[in-house]
């Protein structure tokens, strides 16, 4: 397998990972939305409340974005930080 085949396979894997990540975010938003409906005791009567859904989706997406940006900034420090976190001597 040459470089270009590896590159194509890596692109395909990246697209699959982005799709799965997006799906996991959607499922997480749906689960939190349903839990919120039960928390406010609206679930058996009302299953669709756009205001609550937008609020839950916004808060969830902001939380994921903040966590991702924090981790990106942390990993930018280099491999030695990761090794120390894992307990490896550098």
PDB file of N, CA, C and O in Angstrom:
ATOM      1  N   UNK A   1       0.853  -1.173   0.000  1.00  0.00           N
ATOM      2  CA  UNK A   1       0.000   0.000   0.000  1.00  0.00           C
ATOM      3  C   UNK A   1       0.900   1.238   0.000  1.00  0.00           C
ATOM      4  O   UNK A   1       1.809   1.355   0.821  1.00  0.00           O
ATOM      5  N   UNK A   2       0.636   2.153  -0.926  1.00  0.00           N
ATOM      6  CA  UNK A   2       1.481   3.331  -1.034  1.00  0.00           C
ATOM      7  C   UNK A   2       0.909   4.497  -0.215  1.00  0.00           C
ATOM      8  O   UNK A   2      -0.122   4.367   0.445  1.00  0.00           O
ATOM      9  N   UNK A   3       1.588   5.611  -0.277  1.00  0.00           N
ATOM     10  CA  UNK A   3       1.218   6.796   0.499  1.00  0.00           C
ATOM     11  C   UNK A   3      -0.190   7.266   0.186  1.00  0.00           C
ATOM     12  O   UNK A   3      -0.954   7.596   1.093  1.00  0.00           O
ATOM     13  N   UNK A   4      -0.540   7.298  -1.097  1.00  0.00           N
ATOM     14  CA  UNK A   4      -1.836   7.836  -1.496  1.00  0.00           C
ATOM     15  C   UNK A   4      -2.991   6.943  -1.035  1.00  0.00           C
ATOM     16  O   UNK A   4      -4.060   7.442  -0.681  1.00  0.00           O
ATOM     17  N   UNK A   5      -2.779   5.639  -1.039  1.00  0.00           N
ATOM     18  CA  UNK A   5      -3.803   4.733  -0.526  1.00  0.00           C
ATOM     19  C   UNK A   5      -3.988   4.925   0.975  1.00  0.00           C
ATOM     20  O   UNK A   5      -5.116   4.916   1.469  1.00  0.00           O
ATOM     21  N   UNK A   6      -2.889   5.098   1.698  1.00  0.00           N
ATOM     22  CA  UNK A   6      -2.964   5.383   3.138  1.00  0.00           C
ATOM     23  C   UNK A   6      -3.700   6.691   3.390  1.00  0.00           C
ATOM     24  O   UNK A   6      -4.511   6.792   4.311  1.00  0.00           O
ATOM     25  N   UNK A   7      -3.412   7.682   2.570  1.00  0.00           N
ATOM     26  CA  UNK A   7      -4.048   8.986   2.722  1.00  0.00           C
ATOM     27  C   UNK A   7      -5.554   8.886   2.472  1.00  0.00           C
ATOM     28  O   UNK A   7      -6.342   9.480   3.209  1.00  0.00           O
ATOM     29  N   UNK A   8      -5.955   8.150   1.451  1.00  0.00           N
ATOM     30  CA  UNK A   8      -7.384   7.961   1.174  1.00  0.00           C
ATOM     31  C   UNK A   8      -8.076   7.215   2.309  1.00  0.00           C
ATOM     32  O   UNK A   8      -9.186   7.571   2.704  1.00  0.00           O
ATOM     33  N   UNK A   9      -7.437   6.202   2.824  1.00  0.00           N
ATOM     34  CA  UNK A   9      -8.014   5.438   3.930  1.00  0.00           C
ATOM     35  C   UNK A   9      -8.133   6.320   5.178  1.00  0.00           C
ATOM     36  O   UNK A   9      -9.124   6.244   5.904  1.00  0.00           O
ATOM     37  N   UNK A  10      -7.119   7.154   5.421  1.00  0.00           N
ATOM     38  CA  UNK A  10      -7.174   8.060   6.571  1.00  0.00           C
ATOM     39  C   UNK A  10      -8.314   9.059   6.424  1.00  0.00           C
ATOM     40  O   UNK A  10      -8.987   9.372   7.406  1.00  0.00           O
ATOM     41  N   UNK A  11      -8.541   9.562   5.224  1.00  0.00           N
ATOM     42  CA  UNK A  11      -9.666  10.486   4.988  1.00  0.00           C
ATOM     43  C   UNK A  11     -11.000   9.801   5.238  1.00  0.00           C
ATOM     44  O   UNK A  11     -11.896  10.386   5.847  1.00  0.00           O
ATOM     45  N   UNK A  12     -11.136   8.566   4.770  1.00  0.00           N
ATOM     46  CA  UNK A  12     -12.368   7.825   4.991  1.00  0.00           C
ATOM     47  C   UNK A  12     -12.607   7.597   6.485  1.00  0.00           C
ATOM     48  O   UNK A  12     -13.722   7.763   6.980  1.00  0.00           O
ATOM     49  N   UNK A  13     -11.544   7.215   7.191  1.00  0.00           N
ATOM     50  CA  UNK A  13     -11.672   6.994   8.628  1.00  0.00           C
ATOM     51  C   UNK A  13     -12.042   8.286   9.347  1.00  0.00           C
ATOM     52  O   UNK A  13     -12.851   8.274  10.275  1.00  0.00           O
ATOM     53  N   UNK A  14     -11.455   9.395   8.920  1.00  0.00           N
ATOM     54  CA  UNK A  14     -11.762  10.680   9.533  1.00  0.00           C
ATOM     55  C   UNK A  14     -13.223  11.044   9.300  1.00  0.00           C
ATOM     56  O   UNK A  14     -13.896  11.513  10.218  1.00  0.00           O
ATOM     57  N   UNK A  15     -13.718  10.835   8.093  1.00  0.00           N
ATOM     58  CA  UNK A  15     -15.122  11.132   7.798  1.00  0.00           C
ATOM     59  C   UNK A  15     -16.054  10.260   8.635  1.00  0.00           C
ATOM     60  O   UNK A  15     -17.089  10.730   9.107  1.00  0.00           O
ATOM     61  N   UNK A  16     -15.690   8.993   8.818  1.00  0.00           N
ATOM     62  CA  UNK A  16     -16.501   8.109   9.643  1.00  0.00           C
ATOM     63  C   UNK A  16     -16.496   8.569  11.092  1.00  0.00           C
ATOM     64  O   UNK A  16     -17.536   8.559  11.751  1.00  0.00           O
ATOM     65  N   UNK A  17     -15.337   8.972  11.593  1.00  0.00           N
ATOM     66  CA  UNK A  17     -15.247   9.433  12.973  1.00  0.00           C
ATOM     67  C   UNK A  17     -16.043  10.717  13.188  1.00  0.00           C
ATOM     68  O   UNK A  17     -16.688  10.878  14.223  1.00  0.00           O
ATOM     69  N   UNK A  18     -16.002  11.627  12.227  1.00  0.00           N
ATOM     70  CA  UNK A  18     -16.782  12.862  12.338  1.00  0.00           C
ATOM     71  C   UNK A  18     -18.271  12.542  12.324  1.00  0.00           C
ATOM     72  O   UNK A  18     -19.042  13.128  13.084  1.00  0.00           O
ATOM     73  N   UNK A  19     -18.675  11.619  11.467  1.00  0.00           N
ATOM     74  CA  UNK A  19     -20.079  11.207  11.433  1.00  0.00           C
ATOM     75  C   UNK A  19     -20.529  10.567  12.735  1.00  0.00           C
ATOM     76  O   UNK A  19     -21.614  10.868  13.232  1.00  0.00           O
ATOM     77  N   UNK A  20     -19.710   9.689  13.291  1.00  0.00           N
ATOM     78  CA  UNK A  20     -20.055   9.047  14.560  1.00  0.00           C
ATOM     79  C   UNK A  20     -20.076  10.046  15.714  1.00  0.00           C
ATOM     80  O   UNK A  20     -20.919   9.954  16.607  1.00  0.00           O
ATOM     81  N   UNK A  21     -19.145  11.001  15.692  1.00  0.00           N
ATOM     82  CA  UNK A  21     -19.116  12.034  16.725  1.00  0.00           C
ATOM     83  C   UNK A  21     -20.382  12.885  16.648  1.00  0.00           C
ATOM     84  O   UNK A  21     -20.981  13.201  17.676  1.00  0.00           O
ATOM     85  N   UNK A  22     -20.788  13.255  15.442  1.00  0.00           N
ATOM     86  CA  UNK A  22     -22.008  14.036  15.268  1.00  0.00           C
ATOM     87  C   UNK A  22     -23.235  13.253  15.731  1.00  0.00           C
ATOM     88  O   UNK A  22     -24.126  13.808  16.373  1.00  0.00           O
ATOM     89  N   UNK A  23     -23.275  11.977  15.406  1.00  0.00           N
ATOM     90  CA  UNK A  23     -24.372  11.127  15.845  1.00  0.00           C
ATOM     91  C   UNK A  23     -24.416  11.030  17.369  1.00  0.00           C
ATOM     92  O   UNK A  23     -25.492  11.065  17.966  1.00  0.00           O
ATOM     93  N   UNK A  24     -23.255  10.908  17.991  1.00  0.00           N
ATOM     94  CA  UNK A  24     -23.219  10.810  19.453  1.00  0.00           C
ATOM     95  C   UNK A  24     -23.691  12.110  20.104  1.00  0.00           C
ATOM     96  O   UNK A  24     -24.339  12.075  21.150  1.00  0.00           O
ATOM     97  N   UNK A  25     -23.375  13.246  19.504  1.00  0.00           N
ATOM     98  CA  UNK A  25     -23.850  14.525  20.031  1.00  0.00           C
ATOM     99  C   UNK A  25     -25.368  14.602  19.913  1.00  0.00           C
ATOM    100  O   UNK A  25     -26.043  15.033  20.848  1.00  0.00           O
ATOM    101  N   UNK A  26     -25.905  14.187  18.774  1.00  0.00           N
ATOM    102  CA  UNK A  26     -27.359  14.211  18.575  1.00  0.00           C
ATOM    103  C   UNK A  26     -28.066  13.303  19.583  1.00  0.00           C
ATOM    104  O   UNK A  26     -29.093  13.685  20.145  1.00  0.00           O
ATOM    105  N   UNK A  27     -27.529  12.117  19.812  1.00  0.00           N
ATOM    106  CA  UNK A  27     -28.134  11.188  20.772  1.00  0.00           C
ATOM    107  C   UNK A  27     -28.042  11.764  22.182  1.00  0.00           C
ATOM    108  O   UNK A  27     -28.983  11.642  22.966  1.00  0.00           O
ATOM    109  N   UNK A  28     -26.915  12.388  22.506  1.00  0.00           N
ATOM    110  CA  UNK A  28     -26.747  12.993  23.820  1.00  0.00           C
ATOM    111  C   UNK A  28     -27.756  14.128  24.040  1.00  0.00           C
ATOM    112  O   UNK A  28     -28.350  14.234  25.113  1.00  0.00           O
ATOM    113  N   UNK A  29     -27.946  14.967  23.028  1.00  0.00           N
ATOM    114  CA  UNK A  29     -28.928  16.055  23.134  1.00  0.00           C
ATOM    115  C   UNK A  29     -30.325  15.477  23.339  1.00  0.00           C
ATOM    116  O   UNK A  29     -31.082  15.961  24.181  1.00  0.00           O
ATOM    117  N   UNK A  30     -30.664  14.452  22.578  1.00  0.00           N
ATOM    118  CA  UNK A  30     -31.983  13.832  22.707  1.00  0.00           C
ATOM    119  C   UNK A  30     -32.182  13.226  24.095  1.00  0.00           C
ATOM    120  O   UNK A  30     -33.248  13.381  24.691  1.00  0.00           O
ATOM    121  N   UNK A  31     -31.172  12.545  24.608  1.00  0.00           N
ATOM    122  CA  UNK A  31     -31.276  11.926  25.934  1.00  0.00           C
ATOM    123  C   UNK A  31     -31.428  12.980  27.028  1.00  0.00           C
ATOM    124  O   UNK A  31     -32.239  12.820  27.940  1.00  0.00           O
ATOM    125  N   UNK A  32     -30.650  14.053  26.938  1.00  0.00           N
ATOM    126  CA  UNK A  32     -30.754  15.118  27.940  1.00  0.00           C
ATOM    127  C   UNK A  32     -32.099  15.822  27.832  1.00  0.00           C
ATOM    128  O   UNK A  32     -32.686  16.197  28.847  1.00  0.00           O
ATOM    129  N   UNK A  33     -32.593  16.003  26.611  1.00  0.00           N
ATOM    130  CA  UNK A  33     -33.901  16.626  26.402  1.00  0.00           C
ATOM    131  C   UNK A  33     -35.010  15.790  27.047  1.00  0.00           C
ATOM    132  O   UNK A  33     -35.872  16.327  27.743  1.00  0.00           O
ATOM    133  N   UNK A  34     -34.986  14.488  26.816  1.00  0.00           N
ATOM    134  CA  UNK A  34     -36.005  13.610  27.396  1.00  0.00           C
ATOM    135  C   UNK A  34     -35.895  13.599  28.916  1.00  0.00           C
ATOM    136  O   UNK A  34     -36.910  13.624  29.612  1.00  0.00           O
ATOM    137  N   UNK A  35     -34.666  13.563  29.436  1.00  0.00           N
ATOM    138  CA  UNK A  35     -34.484  13.613  30.889  1.00  0.00           C
ATOM    139  C   UNK A  35     -35.006  14.922  31.466  1.00  0.00           C
ATOM    140  O   UNK A  35     -35.575  14.942  32.557  1.00  0.00           O
ATOM    141  N   UNK A  36     -34.813  16.011  30.735  1.00  0.00           N
ATOM    142  CA  UNK A  36     -35.320  17.310  31.183  1.00  0.00           C
ATOM    143  C   UNK A  36     -36.842  17.323  31.201  1.00  0.00           C
ATOM    144  O   UNK A  36     -37.443  17.868  32.126  1.00  0.00           O
ATOM    145  N   UNK A  37     -37.466  16.736  30.204  1.00  0.00           N
ATOM    146  CA  UNK A  37     -38.931  16.654  30.202  1.00  0.00           C
ATOM    147  C   UNK A  37     -39.442  15.874  31.409  1.00  0.00           C
ATOM    148  O   UNK A  37     -40.428  16.266  32.033  1.00  0.00           O
ATOM    149  N   UNK A  38     -38.771  14.772  31.738  1.00  0.00           N
ATOM    150  CA  UNK A  38     -39.169  14.006  32.914  1.00  0.00           C
ATOM    151  C   UNK A  38     -38.900  14.788  34.190  1.00  0.00           C
ATOM    152  O   UNK A  38     -39.678  14.710  35.141  1.00  0.00           O
ATOM    153  N   UNK A  39     -37.818  15.532  34.220  1.00  0.00           N
ATOM    154  CA  UNK A  39     -37.472  16.330  35.401  1.00  0.00           C
ATOM    155  C   UNK A  39     -38.549  17.377  35.675  1.00  0.00           C
ATOM    156  O   UNK A  39     -38.912  17.608  36.828  1.00  0.00           O
ATOM    157  N   UNK A  40     -39.055  18.002  34.633  1.00  0.00           N
ATOM    158  CA  UNK A  40     -40.103  19.005  34.787  1.00  0.00           C
ATOM    159  C   UNK A  40     -41.509  18.402  34.761  1.00  0.00           C
ATOM    160  O   UNK A  40     -42.502  19.128  34.723  1.00  0.00           O
ATOM    161  N   UNK A  41     -41.582  17.067  34.783  1.00  0.00           N
ATOM    162  CA  UNK A  41     -42.848  16.326  34.806  1.00  0.00           C
ATOM    163  C   UNK A  41     -43.765  16.682  33.631  1.00  0.00           C
ATOM    164  O   UNK A  41     -44.980  16.811  33.782  1.00  0.00           O
ATOM    165  N   UNK A  42     -43.146  16.836  32.460  1.00  0.00           N
ATOM    166  CA  UNK A  42     -43.906  17.139  31.253  1.00  0.00           C
ATOM    167  C   UNK A  42     -43.975  15.935  30.311  1.00  0.00           C
ATOM    168  O   UNK A  42     -44.761  15.941  29.364  1.00  0.00           O
ATOM    169  N   UNK A  43     -43.173  14.915  30.555  1.00  0.00           N
ATOM    170  CA  UNK A  43     -42.954  13.833  29.603  1.00  0.00           C
ATOM    171  C   UNK A  43     -44.207  13.093  29.151  1.00  0.00           C
ATOM    172  O   UNK A  43     -44.388  12.948  27.942  1.00  0.00           O
ATOM    173  N   UNK A  44     -45.072  12.622  30.018  1.00  0.00           N
ATOM    174  CA  UNK A  44     -46.207  11.867  29.486  1.00  0.00           C
ATOM    175  C   UNK A  44     -47.176  12.730  28.671  1.00  0.00           C
ATOM    176  O   UNK A  44     -47.824  12.228  27.753  1.00  0.00           O
ATOM    177  N   UNK A  45     -47.278  14.013  28.996  1.00  0.00           N
ATOM    178  CA  UNK A  45     -48.244  14.875  28.323  1.00  0.00           C
ATOM    179  C   UNK A  45     -47.676  15.507  27.064  1.00  0.00           C
ATOM    180  O   UNK A  45     -48.329  15.514  26.020  1.00  0.00           O
ATOM    181  N   UNK A  46     -46.464  16.038  27.156  1.00  0.00           N
ATOM    182  CA  UNK A  46     -45.865  16.809  26.057  1.00  0.00           C
ATOM    183  C   UNK A  46     -44.511  16.188  25.713  1.00  0.00           C
ATOM    184  O   UNK A  46     -43.636  16.086  26.574  1.00  0.00           O
ATOM    185  N   UNK A  47     -44.337  15.773  24.456  1.00  0.00           N
ATOM    186  CA  UNK A  47     -43.047  15.225  24.033  1.00  0.00           C
ATOM    187  C   UNK A  47     -42.260  16.207  23.183  1.00  0.00           C
ATOM    188  O   UNK A  47     -41.071  15.989  22.947  1.00  0.00           O
ATOM    189  N   UNK A  48     -42.883  17.276  22.716  1.00  0.00           N
ATOM    190  CA  UNK A  48     -42.150  18.248  21.905  1.00  0.00           C
ATOM    191  C   UNK A  48     -42.386  19.643  22.458  1.00  0.00           C
ATOM    192  O   UNK A  48     -43.501  20.164  22.434  1.00  0.00           O
ATOM    193  N   UNK A  49     -41.314  20.230  22.955  1.00  0.00           N
ATOM    194  CA  UNK A  49     -41.349  21.605  23.455  1.00  0.00           C
ATOM    195  C   UNK A  49     -40.118  22.295  22.867  1.00  0.00           C
ATOM    196  O   UNK A  49     -39.017  22.133  23.393  1.00  0.00           O
ATOM    197  N   UNK A  50     -40.285  23.064  21.782  1.00  0.00           N
ATOM    198  CA  UNK A  50     -39.142  23.637  21.072  1.00  0.00           C
ATOM    199  C   UNK A  50     -38.243  24.509  21.944  1.00  0.00           C
ATOM    200  O   UNK A  50     -37.025  24.496  21.772  1.00  0.00           O
ATOM    201  N   UNK A  51     -38.818  25.259  22.871  1.00  0.00           N
ATOM    202  CA  UNK A  51     -38.012  26.125  23.729  1.00  0.00           C
ATOM    203  C   UNK A  51     -37.050  25.331  24.589  1.00  0.00           C
ATOM    204  O   UNK A  51     -35.868  25.665  24.679  1.00  0.00           O
ATOM    205  N   UNK A  52     -37.549  24.286  25.219  1.00  0.00           N
ATOM    206  CA  UNK A  52     -36.689  23.442  26.062  1.00  0.00           C
ATOM    207  C   UNK A  52     -35.661  22.722  25.206  1.00  0.00           C
ATOM    208  O   UNK A  52     -34.501  22.595  25.597  1.00  0.00           O
ATOM    209  N   UNK A  53     -36.086  22.250  24.035  1.00  0.00           N
ATOM    210  CA  UNK A  53     -35.148  21.548  23.162  1.00  0.00           C
ATOM    211  C   UNK A  53     -33.989  22.457  22.748  1.00  0.00           C
ATOM    212  O   UNK A  53     -32.830  22.045  22.803  1.00  0.00           O
ATOM    213  N   UNK A  54     -34.292  23.684  22.336  1.00  0.00           N
ATOM    214  CA  UNK A  54     -33.228  24.607  21.923  1.00  0.00           C
ATOM    215  C   UNK A  54     -32.313  24.949  23.088  1.00  0.00           C
ATOM    216  O   UNK A  54     -31.100  25.059  22.915  1.00  0.00           O
ATOM    217  N   UNK A  55     -32.883  25.117  24.264  1.00  0.00           N
ATOM    218  CA  UNK A  55     -32.080  25.405  25.458  1.00  0.00           C
ATOM    219  C   UNK A  55     -31.133  24.240  25.756  1.00  0.00           C
ATOM    220  O   UNK A  55     -29.941  24.450  25.983  1.00  0.00           O
ATOM    221  N   UNK A  56     -31.662  23.018  25.756  1.00  0.00           N
ATOM    222  CA  UNK A  56     -30.847  21.830  26.036  1.00  0.00           C
ATOM    223  C   UNK A  56     -29.773  21.653  24.964  1.00  0.00           C
ATOM    224  O   UNK A  56     -28.617  21.376  25.283  1.00  0.00           O
ATOM    225  N   UNK A  57     -30.152  21.814  23.689  1.00  0.00           N
ATOM    226  CA  UNK A  57     -29.186  21.647  22.596  1.00  0.00           C
ATOM    227  C   UNK A  57     -28.075  22.691  22.698  1.00  0.00           C
ATOM    228  O   UNK A  57     -26.900  22.368  22.522  1.00  0.00           O
ATOM    229  N   UNK A  58     -28.441  23.934  22.978  1.00  0.00           N
ATOM    230  CA  UNK A  58     -27.440  24.995  23.089  1.00  0.00           C
ATOM    231  C   UNK A  58     -26.463  24.754  24.221  1.00  0.00           C
ATOM    232  O   UNK A  58     -25.251  24.866  24.038  1.00  0.00           O
ATOM    233  N   UNK A  59     -26.988  24.422  25.396  1.00  0.00           N
ATOM    234  CA  UNK A  59     -26.123  24.172  26.555  1.00  0.00           C
ATOM    235  C   UNK A  59     -25.219  22.966  26.293  1.00  0.00           C
ATOM    236  O   UNK A  59     -24.037  22.997  26.636  1.00  0.00           O
ATOM    237  N   UNK A  60     -25.755  21.915  25.697  1.00  0.00           N
ATOM    238  CA  UNK A  60     -24.958  20.713  25.419  1.00  0.00           C
ATOM    239  C   UNK A  60     -23.847  21.017  24.429  1.00  0.00           C
ATOM    240  O   UNK A  60     -22.706  20.605  24.641  1.00  0.00           O
ATOM    241  N   UNK A  61     -24.152  21.724  23.359  1.00  0.00           N
ATOM    242  CA  UNK A  61     -23.141  22.047  22.351  1.00  0.00           C
ATOM    243  C   UNK A  61     -22.071  22.967  22.931  1.00  0.00           C
ATOM    244  O   UNK A  61     -20.888  22.800  22.637  1.00  0.00           O
ATOM    245  N   UNK A  62     -22.473  23.933  23.747  1.00  0.00           N
ATOM    246  CA  UNK A  62     -21.487  24.820  24.384  1.00  0.00           C
ATOM    247  C   UNK A  62     -20.580  24.024  25.319  1.00  0.00           C
ATOM    248  O   UNK A  62     -19.368  24.242  25.332  1.00  0.00           O
ATOM    249  N   UNK A  63     -21.144  23.111  26.097  1.00  0.00           N
ATOM    250  CA  UNK A  63     -20.339  22.301  27.013  1.00  0.00           C
ATOM    251  C   UNK A  63     -19.334  21.437  26.246  1.00  0.00           C
ATOM    252  O   UNK A  63     -18.177  21.324  26.652  1.00  0.00           O
ATOM    253  N   UNK A  64     -19.765  20.836  25.154  1.00  0.00           N
ATOM    254  CA  UNK A  64     -18.865  20.004  24.349  1.00  0.00           C
ATOM    255  C   UNK A  64     -17.777  20.865  23.716  1.00  0.00           C
ATOM    256  O   UNK A  64     -16.615  20.460  23.681  1.00  0.00           O
ATOM    257  N   UNK A  65     -18.136  22.044  23.215  1.00  0.00           N
ATOM    258  CA  UNK A  65     -17.149  22.938  22.590  1.00  0.00           C
ATOM    259  C   UNK A  65     -16.113  23.413  23.602  1.00  0.00           C
ATOM    260  O   UNK A  65     -14.918  23.429  23.305  1.00  0.00           O
ATOM    261  N   UNK A  66     -16.563  23.802  24.797  1.00  0.00           N
ATOM    262  CA  UNK A  66     -15.626  24.266  25.822  1.00  0.00           C
ATOM    263  C   UNK A  66     -14.691  23.133  26.237  1.00  0.00           C
ATOM    264  O   UNK A  66     -13.485  23.341  26.378  1.00  0.00           O
ATOM    265  N   UNK A  67     -15.241  21.943  26.432  1.00  0.00           N
ATOM    266  CA  UNK A  67     -14.402  20.797  26.795  1.00  0.00           C
ATOM    267  C   UNK A  67     -13.398  20.449  25.707  1.00  0.00           C
ATOM    268  O   UNK A  67     -12.244  20.134  26.001  1.00  0.00           O
ATOM    269  N   UNK A  68     -13.826  20.503  24.462  1.00  0.00           N
ATOM    270  CA  UNK A  68     -12.925  20.202  23.348  1.00  0.00           C
ATOM    271  C   UNK A  68     -11.824  21.245  23.229  1.00  0.00           C
ATOM    272  O   UNK A  68     -10.661  20.895  23.030  1.00  0.00           O
ATOM    273  N   UNK A  69     -12.174  22.518  23.348  1.00  0.00           N
ATOM    274  CA  UNK A  69     -11.157  23.578  23.274  1.00  0.00           C
ATOM    275  C   UNK A  69     -10.158  23.482  24.423  1.00  0.00           C
ATOM    276  O   UNK A  69      -8.966  23.725  24.236  1.00  0.00           O
ATOM    277  N   UNK A  70     -10.646  23.128  25.612  1.00  0.00           N
ATOM    278  CA  UNK A  70      -9.747  22.944  26.754  1.00  0.00           C
ATOM    279  C   UNK A  70      -8.762  21.810  26.480  1.00  0.00           C
ATOM    280  O   UNK A  70      -7.564  21.951  26.723  1.00  0.00           O
ATOM    281  N   UNK A  71      -9.263  20.701  25.982  1.00  0.00           N
ATOM    282  CA  UNK A  71      -8.391  19.546  25.721  1.00  0.00           C
ATOM    283  C   UNK A  71      -7.393  19.846  24.599  1.00  0.00           C
ATOM    284  O   UNK A  71      -6.242  19.415  24.669  1.00  0.00           O
ATOM    285  N   UNK A  72      -7.822  20.580  23.566  1.00  0.00           N
ATOM    286  CA  UNK A  72      -6.911  20.960  22.485  1.00  0.00           C
ATOM    287  C   UNK A  72      -5.788  21.829  23.029  1.00  0.00           C
ATOM    288  O   UNK A  72      -4.622  21.630  22.689  1.00  0.00           O
ATOM    289  N   UNK A  73      -6.140  22.797  23.877  1.00  0.00           N
ATOM    290  CA  UNK A  73      -5.122  23.674  24.465  1.00  0.00           C
ATOM    291  C   UNK A  73      -4.176  22.878  25.358  1.00  0.00           C
ATOM    292  O   UNK A  73      -2.973  23.141  25.376  1.00  0.00           O
ATOM    293  N   UNK A  74      -4.706  21.911  26.095  1.00  0.00           N
ATOM    294  CA  UNK A  74      -3.889  21.088  26.984  1.00  0.00           C
ATOM    295  C   UNK A  74      -2.927  20.209  26.181  1.00  0.00           C
ATOM    296  O   UNK A  74      -1.753  20.096  26.533  1.00  0.00           O
ATOM    297  N   UNK A  75      -3.412  19.592  25.114  1.00  0.00           N
ATOM    298  CA  UNK A  75      -2.581  18.696  24.312  1.00  0.00           C
ATOM    299  C   UNK A  75      -1.562  19.454  23.476  1.00  0.00           C
ATOM    300  O   UNK A  75      -0.581  18.868  23.017  1.00  0.00           O
ATOM    301  N   UNK A  76      -1.776  20.735  23.276  1.00  0.00           N
ATOM    302  CA  UNK A  76      -0.846  21.543  22.504  1.00  0.00           C
ATOM    303  C   UNK A  76       0.497  21.712  23.216  1.00  0.00           C
ATOM    304  O   UNK A  76       1.489  22.106  22.602  1.00  0.00           O
ATOM    305  N   UNK A  77       0.517  21.412  24.501  1.00  0.00           N
ATOM    306  CA  UNK A  77       1.749  21.542  25.287  1.00  0.00           C
ATOM    307  C   UNK A  77       2.785  20.485  24.926  1.00  0.00           C
ATOM    308  O   UNK A  77       3.965  20.637  25.244  1.00  0.00           O
ATOM    309  N   UNK A  78       2.358  19.432  24.273  1.00  0.00           N
ATOM    310  CA  UNK A  78       3.313  18.440  23.788  1.00  0.00           C
ATOM    311  C   UNK A  78       3.178  17.082  24.436  1.00  0.00           C
ATOM    312  O   UNK A  78       2.375  16.871  25.344  1.00  0.00           O
ATOM    313  N   UNK A  79       3.990  16.171  23.939  1.00  0.00           N
ATOM    314  CA  UNK A  79       3.937  14.784  24.378  1.00  0.00           C
ATOM    315  C   UNK A  79       4.398  14.564  25.800  1.00  0.00           C
ATOM    316  O   UNK A  79       3.948  13.622  26.452  1.00  0.00           O
ATOM    317  N   UNK A  80       5.286  15.411  26.299  1.00  0.00           N
ATOM    318  CA  UNK A  80       5.783  15.222  27.663  1.00  0.00           C
ATOM    319  C   UNK A  80       4.666  15.391  28.686  1.00  0.00           C
ATOM    320  O   UNK A  80       4.648  14.696  29.701  1.00  0.00           O
ATOM    321  N   UNK A  81       3.747  16.292  28.433  1.00  0.00           N
ATOM    322  CA  UNK A  81       2.610  16.501  29.345  1.00  0.00           C
ATOM    323  C   UNK A  81       1.722  15.254  29.373  1.00  0.00           C
ATOM    324  O   UNK A  81       1.252  14.831  30.429  1.00  0.00           O
ATOM    325  N   UNK A  82       1.506  14.683  28.204  1.00  0.00           N
ATOM    326  CA  UNK A  82       0.687  13.466  28.130  1.00  0.00           C
ATOM    327  C   UNK A  82       1.372  12.312  28.845  1.00  0.00           C
ATOM    328  O   UNK A  82       0.718  11.541  29.549  1.00  0.00           O
ATOM    329  N   UNK A  83       2.681  12.187  28.672  1.00  0.00           N
ATOM    330  CA  UNK A  83       3.434  11.127  29.336  1.00  0.00           C
ATOM    331  C   UNK A  83       3.384  11.299  30.858  1.00  0.00           C
ATOM    332  O   UNK A  83       3.243  10.316  31.586  1.00  0.00           O
ATOM    333  N   UNK A  84       3.495  12.515  31.332  1.00  0.00           N
ATOM    334  CA  UNK A  84       3.419  12.763  32.773  1.00  0.00           C
ATOM    335  C   UNK A  84       2.035  12.424  33.292  1.00  0.00           C
ATOM    336  O   UNK A  84       1.901  11.874  34.386  1.00  0.00           O
ATOM    337  N   UNK A  85       1.018  12.740  32.533  1.00  0.00           N
ATOM    338  CA  UNK A  85      -0.348  12.416  32.950  1.00  0.00           C
ATOM    339  C   UNK A  85      -0.557  10.911  33.049  1.00  0.00           C
ATOM    340  O   UNK A  85      -1.294  10.438  33.915  1.00  0.00           O
ATOM    341  N   UNK A  86       0.086  10.166  32.172  1.00  0.00           N
ATOM    342  CA  UNK A  86      -0.026   8.711  32.182  1.00  0.00           C
ATOM    343  C   UNK A  86       0.883   8.066  33.221  1.00  0.00           C
ATOM    344  O   UNK A  86       0.818   6.857  33.446  1.00  0.00           O
ATOM    345  N   UNK A  87       1.738   8.880  33.859  1.00  0.00           N
ATOM    346  CA  UNK A  87       2.626   8.354  34.888  1.00  0.00           C
ATOM    347  C   UNK A  87       3.953   7.855  34.350  1.00  0.00           C
ATOM    348  O   UNK A  87       4.682   7.167  35.065  1.00  0.00           O
ATOM    349  N   UNK A  88       4.278   8.172  33.141  1.00  0.00           N
ATOM    350  CA  UNK A  88       5.541   7.763  32.531  1.00  0.00           C
ATOM    351  C   UNK A  88       6.630   8.757  32.912  1.00  0.00           C
ATOM    352  O   UNK A  88       6.381   9.956  33.038  1.00  0.00           O
ATOM    353  N   UNK A  89       7.826   8.243  33.092  1.00  0.00           N
ATOM    354  CA  UNK A  89       8.965   9.121  33.358  1.00  0.00           C
ATOM    355  C   UNK A  89       9.500   9.628  32.023  1.00  0.00           C
ATOM    356  O   UNK A  89       9.641   8.873  31.061  1.00  0.00           O
ATOM    357  N   UNK A  90       9.797  10.935  31.989  1.00  0.00           N
ATOM    358  CA  UNK A  90      10.325  11.466  30.743  1.00  0.00           C
ATOM    359  C   UNK A  90      11.772  11.847  30.871  1.00  0.00           C
ATOM    360  O   UNK A  90      12.376  12.315  29.906  1.00  0.00           O
TER     361      UNK A  90
END
